Amino acid sequence: MAERRGALIVYATTSGATAEVARLIADALRHPDRVTFDLRNLDVDATLLPPGQFELVVAGTPTYGKGDWHSAWQRHGGRVVPLLRSAARVMLFGLGDARGHAATFAGGLRMLHDFVVEAGVRPLGPPQPSPAGRVPDPVPVPPPAGLAIEYRRNRRAAPEAIREWLSACLGDDVALRAERPVI
Ligand SMILES: Cc1cc2nc3c(=O)[nH]c(=O)nc-3n(C[C@H](O)[C@H](O)[C@H](O)COP(=O)(O)O)c2cc1C
């Protein structure tokens, strides 16, 4: 197999918060080859996902409707599947609003999680509470593996929460050293 590139952070956004979180994740990963990609770019004819296969794919979505993932995942998720399957590691994040949408907080993350698992990929990582918010009580089902983040109300807490999540999932390997054995 061809050598894998570093990290792809693939996301969708409507009002830009998920793009900001994707950028924070890219900043926190200490690999020189890290790419962020907005799935809405695929709405433009002839646009392609970044080429190659990646050591790490981090996939993210905001939550819209009533606990839905972003519609661009609905439209283009199938094109991401080969990248998810060929990655050594996959991690997920989802944005939401725990106060305004308590009952469906970060529901998009669950949809993304189910999609990835259905594609035969097991995402890494312990479920994490959002930085300042909390998963509403009672939680109807266990939260999926991934970072549920309430970014708009907690921008300042986000970089630290992202660093903690990355080290919980990747250990000391946030630089994605090539010599580390594939999990
Ligand atoms: C119409 C609308 C519906 C939303 N529905 C939910 C929801 O069901 N659950 C939730 O946690 N957040 C919900 N949100 C909050 C968004 O997920 C949150 O603002 C997110 O940061 C937006 O990300 P973006 O800027 O990347 O588009 C909703 C926001 C809007 C405007």
The ligand as an ORCA input file, in Angstrom:
! r2SCAN-3c Opt
* xyz 0 1
  C     -31.880     25.650     12.928
  C     -30.889     25.116     13.928
  C     -31.106     23.872     14.485
  C     -30.216     23.357     15.428
  N     -30.459     22.120     15.996
  C     -29.629     21.662     16.955
  C     -29.906     20.430     17.614
  O     -30.883     19.730     17.342
  N     -29.023     19.997     18.562
  C     -27.918     20.720     18.905
  O     -27.175     20.294     19.781
  N     -27.626     21.892     18.289
  C     -28.439     22.376     17.334
  N     -28.159     23.572     16.711
  C     -26.933     24.313     17.084
  C     -25.793     24.126     16.061
  O     -25.407     22.770     15.942
  C     -24.566     24.927     16.518
  O     -24.881     26.322     16.517
  C     -23.332     24.677     15.683
  O     -22.239     25.308     16.304
  C     -23.457     25.208     14.255
  O     -22.302     24.817     13.536
  P     -21.801     25.526     12.194
  O     -21.516     26.977     12.543
  O     -20.550     24.784     11.842
  O     -22.855     25.410     11.145
  C     -29.054     24.103     15.788
  C     -28.831     25.354     15.187
  C     -29.749     25.867     14.280
  C     -29.497     27.230     13.671
*
